[in-house]
Amino acid sequence: MYYTCIRTQITSREGLPMTRDNSTLFREPRRPAGAPADASEAPAVPAPVLYRFLQALGQVLGDLLDATARLEHVPSLAQGDGQLRRIHDTVELLGNLRAEFLGLLALSAPQARARPCLVDVGSVCRQVVDLLQPEAMAAEVRLSLRAPASMTGWTDPSLLTRTLRTLVSNAIRYNQPGGHAVVCARVTALGGVQLRVWDSGLGLSASQQARLFQPFERLGKELCMADGTGMGLALAQRMAALMGATLSVRSRPGRGSVFRLDLPSSCVTQAAAAA
């Protein structure tokens, strides 16, 4: 659970400025008696209830964004220390989190299905790398691709693109200036397709890797717009499962990480039959 601490300047009745740190207002709430200590022990909430809650939350967040946008035109507030902009950014982040949670619900629904077809996997890799090159340049990360000119597979192109985009975006976001991110693609000896995304970031410990694919897990990083919502890898793992693929990670602290997406062995054989 994440909270935003805002320092506000207020004035006493005597007109003297006072600084109030409201971090104590956003502490972890006390767990009610009888409530489960771990989220895995909590009772399941029916999907229709979650959808209604998220719909109501979207309306509230929309109203907050409208309000902060109007307040930015008030001179006395717009010239402040940036707190209004931070509030606006935090509301936007909550909106992104809501959207990704809705995406996870949709992917986890019983009727969720992949729609496989003939796909040029090499072309998908090039499109994702080209799309994220500006992000990599802004982060001072060198992004490159090692893949055959043409590599055809039988899979869902939308799920493949979204999964790979998440992995490459993370390789950039959790890297460091002057670092590298490499996307590799190859056909395995068993006829499957293997995609690897390597980064030269800080790496992950064994305990961090064990929690990596859990929703909202950000491994202790500060909650901010630049670092995302903590839902990306949970979504990627679910999309991989729908494709019949496996998503895994190898990492060592200080040595970076390698995320591997293994499409099933039927990926290439079915593509050859359909060609």
C-alpha positions in Angstrom: 0.0 0.0 0.0 1.4 3.4 -1.0 0.7 6.9 0.3 1.8 10.4 -0.7 3.2 12.7 1.9 2.6 16.4 1.2 4.1 19.2 3.2 1.7 22.2 3.3 2.3 25.7 4.5 -0.5 27.0 6.7 -0.9 30.1 8.8 -1.8 30.3 12.5 -4.5 32.5 13.9 -1.8 35.0 14.9 -0.7 35.2 11.2 2.6 33.3 11.8 3.5 30.7 9.1 3.5 27.1 10.3 4.7 24.0 8.5 2.7 20.9 8.9 4.0 17.6 7.7 0.9 15.4 7.1 2.8 12.2 6.8 1.2 10.9 10.0 -2.2 11.3 8.3 -1.3 8.6 5.7 0.1 5.9 7.9 -0.9 2.2 7.3 -4.4 2.0 8.8 -4.8 -0.3 11.9 -6.1 -3.7 10.8 -9.7 -4.3 12.2 -10.1 -7.2 14.6 -10.6 -10.4 12.8 -9.3 -9.1 9.5 -6.8 -11.4 7.7 -3.1 -10.5 8.1 -2.2 -11.4 4.6 -4.0 -10.4 1.4 -4.0 -14.0 0.2 -6.3 -14.9 3.2 -8.9 -12.2 2.3 -12.3 -13.3 1.0 -12.7 -13.1 -2.8 -14.8 -10.1 -4.0 -17.2 -10.9 -6.8 -16.2 -9.4 -10.1 -19.4 -7.4 -10.6 -18.8 -5.7 -7.3 -15.2 -4.8 -8.3 -16.4 -3.5 -11.6 -19.0 -1.2 -10.0 -16.4 0.0 -7.5 -13.9 0.8 -10.3 -16.6 2.6 -12.2 -17.4 4.8 -9.2 -13.7 5.4 -8.6 -13.3 6.5 -12.2 -16.0 9.1 -11.8 -14.4 10.4 -8.6 -11.0 10.6 -10.2 -12.4 12.4 -13.2 -14.0 15.0 -10.9 -10.7 15.4 -9.1 -8.8 15.9 -12.3 -11.3 18.6 -13.4 -11.0 20.3 -10.1 -7.2 20.4 -10.1 -7.2 21.6 -13.7 -9.5 24.5 -12.7 -7.4 25.4 -9.7 -4.3 25.6 -11.8 -5.8 28.8 -13.3 -6.1 30.4 -9.9 -3.0 32.7 -9.8 -2.4 32.4 -6.0 -2.4 28.6 -6.3 -0.6 28.2 -9.6 2.4 30.1 -8.3 2.8 27.8 -5.3 5.5 25.2 -4.7 4.2 22.6 -7.1 1.9 20.8 -4.7 -1.1 21.3 -6.9 0.8 19.6 -9.8 1.8 16.8 -7.6 -1.8 16.2 -6.5 -2.8 16.3 -10.2 -0.1 13.7 -11.1 -1.1 11.5 -8.2 -4.7 11.5 -9.3 -3.6 10.6 -12.9 -1.5 7.8 -11.5 -4.5 6.4 -9.6 -6.4 6.6 -12.9 -3.7 4.6 -14.6 -3.8 2.1 -11.8 -7.5 1.7 -12.1 -7.2 1.2 -15.9 -4.6 -1.5 -15.4 -6.6 -3.2 -12.7 -9.6 -3.3 -15.1 -7.3 -4.9 -17.7 -6.2 -7.6 -15.2 -9.8 -8.3 -14.4 -10.6 -8.7 -18.1 -7.6 -11.0 -18.7 -8.6 -13.1 -15.7 -12.2 -13.5 -16.7 -13.3 -17.1 -17.6 -14.1 -16.0 -21.2 -10.7 -14.4 -21.8 -9.1 -16.1 -24.8 -6.1 -15.6 -27.0 -6.8 -15.0 -30.8 -3.8 -16.6 -32.5 -2.9 -16.0 -36.1 0.1 -16.0 -38.3 2.5 -13.4 -36.9 5.9 -12.0 -37.9 7.5 -12.1 -34.5 10.6 -10.4 -35.7 8.5 -7.5 -37.0 6.7 -7.2 -33.6 10.0 -7.0 -31.9 11.2 -4.2 -34.2 8.0 -2.3 -33.8 8.2 -2.4 -30.0 11.9 -1.4 -30.0 11.2 1.5 -32.5 8.3 2.7 -30.4 10.3 2.8 -27.2 13.5 4.3 -28.6 12.4 7.8 -27.6 11.8 6.7 -24.0 15.2 4.9 -24.0 17.0 8.0 -25.3 15.3 10.2 -22.7 16.5 7.8 -20.0 20.0 7.6 -21.5 19.7 3.9 -22.1 20.9 2.2 -25.2 18.2 0.0 -26.6 19.0 -2.6 -29.3 17.5 -5.6 -31.0 19.0 -9.0 -32.0 16.5 -10.9 -34.0 16.2 -12.6 -37.4 15.0 -10.5 -40.3 11.9 -12.7 -40.4 10.6 -15.1 -37.8 7.0 -16.3 -38.2 5.0 -17.7 -35.3 1.4 -18.7 -34.5 0.2 -16.5 -31.6 -1.9 -13.6 -30.6 -0.3 -10.4 -32.0 -1.9 -8.0 -29.6 -1.0 -10.0 -26.5 2.5 -10.6 -27.7 3.0 -6.9 -28.5 1.6 -5.8 -25.1 3.7 -8.3 -23.2 6.9 -7.4 -25.0 6.2 -3.7 -24.6 5.9 -4.1 -20.8 9.1 -6.0 -20.6 11.1 -3.5 -22.7 9.6 -0.5 -21.0 10.6 -2.0 -17.6 14.1 -2.7 -18.9 14.4 1.0 -19.7 12.6 2.4 -16.6 14.5 0.3 -14.0 17.9 0.8 -15.7 20.4 3.6 -15.1 21.9 6.4 -17.3 24.5 4.9 -19.6 22.9 1.5 -19.3 21.9 -1.0 -21.9 18.7 -2.9 -22.8 18.7 -5.7 -25.4 15.8 -7.6 -27.0 16.8 -11.0 -28.4 14.6 -13.4 -30.4 15.3 -16.9 -31.7 13.6 -20.1 -32.7 14.4 -22.9 -30.3 15.5 -26.5 -31.2 12.0 -27.7 -30.2 10.3 -25.3 -32.6 9.2 -22.7 -30.1 10.0 -19.0 -30.1 12.1 -17.5 -27.3 12.2 -13.8 -26.5 14.6 -12.4 -24.0 14.8 -8.8 -22.6 18.1 -8.1 -20.9 18.9 -4.9 -18.9 21.9 -3.6 -17.1 19.9 -2.3 -14.1 20.4 -2.9 -10.4 19.2 -6.5 -10.5 16.9 -8.4 -8.1 17.5 -10.5 -5.1 15.9 -14.0 -4.8 13.2 -12.6 -2.4 12.4 -9.8 -4.8 12.1 -12.2 -7.7 9.6 -14.3 -5.7 7.3 -11.3 -5.4 7.9 -9.9 -8.8 4.7 -11.0 -10.6 2.3 -10.1 -7.8 -0.1 -7.2 -8.5 0.9 -3.8 -7.0 4.3 -5.2 -6.2 7.0 -2.5 -6.8 9.7 -3.9 -4.6 9.8 -0.9 -2.2 10.2 1.8 -4.9 8.5 5.1 -4.4 5.1 5.5 -6.0 5.5 8.0 -8.8 4.5 8.6 -12.3 7.9 7.7 -13.8 7.9 4.3 -12.2 4.5 3.0 -13.0 1.8 1.3 -11.0 3.2 -2.1 -10.1 0.7 -3.9 -12.3 2.7 -4.3 -15.5 4.4 -7.7 -14.8 1.2 -9.2 -13.3 -0.5 -8.2 -16.6 2.4 -9.5 -18.6 2.3 -12.9 -16.9 -1.4 -13.3 -17.4 -1.1 -12.4 -21.1 1.7 -14.9 -21.5 -0.5 -17.6 -19.9 -3.3 -16.8 -22.4 -0.8 -17.3 -25.2 0.3 -20.7 -23.8 3.7 -19.1 -23.0 5.8 -18.9 -19.9 7.4 -15.8 -18.5 10.4 -16.1 -16.2 13.2 -14.0 -14.9 16.9 -14.5 -14.0 18.6 -11.8 -12.0 21.4 -11.0 -9.6 21.8 -7.9 -7.6 24.2 -5.5 -9.3 24.2 -7.6 -12.5 20.9 -6.7 -14.2 18.0 -8.9 -15.2 16.9 -11.1 -18.1 13.2 -11.7 -18.6 12.4 -14.6 -20.9 9.2 -15.3 -22.8 8.9 -18.8 -24.2 6.2 -19.3 -26.7 5.1 -23.0 -27.0 6.8 -25.4 -29.4 3.6 -25.5 -31.6 4.2 -21.8 -32.3 6.4 -22.3 -35.3 4.9 -25.6 -36.6 1.4 -24.2 -36.6 2.7 -21.1 -38.4 4.4 -23.3 -41.1 1.1 -25.2 -41.6 -0.9 -22.0 -41.9 1.6 -20.4 -44.3 
